[in-house]
Amino acid sequence: MTYSLPRGPRRAQSAQAYASIGLETKVLSATPEQLITLLFDGAQAAMAKARLYMQSNNIQGRGQAISKAIDIVDSGLKASVDMEAGGELATNLTATYELIIRNLLLANLHADLSKLDLAERLLTDIADAWRTAVGTTSATQATPA
């Protein structure tokens, strides 16, 4: 039996389905620490897409990418902060996430690369500290314990 590669739009759909299954597998087999790393990776990827869309003046793409980044930061990263156990650190981390979200909103509203840069730098600093603390470099290299 032989298989031929799909062509045209069907090929893109096949690739997307494969990527989706890969991500789902990572999520289902991940530790809580690895799930946070996946959220950082997703938010950073969405911001990188937003940058490309902003540079090419693609307003719709920029809006979708920034909305995705905001959703990941707000509903994923910020929501996972344990305010009771984290004390002052948790309060500061939550405030930083809110600052990231604000800068993303302003970047989208005014097509402002400097606001996007600031949001990316803040998130990258937190993500790097997280990866150092949990001993991973990215979610793709993290393996379940």
HELIX and SHEET records of a PDB file:
HELIX    1   1 PRO A    9  SER A   29  1                                  21    
HELIX    2   2 PRO A   32  GLN A   55  1                                  24    
HELIX    3   3 ILE A   59  ASP A   71  1                                  13    
HELIX    4   4 ILE A   72  LEU A   77  3                                   6    
HELIX    5   5 LYS A   78  SER A   80  5                                   3    
HELIX    6   6 MET A   83  HIS A  110  1                                  28    
HELIX    7   7 LEU A  113  VAL A  134  1                                  22    
END                                                                             
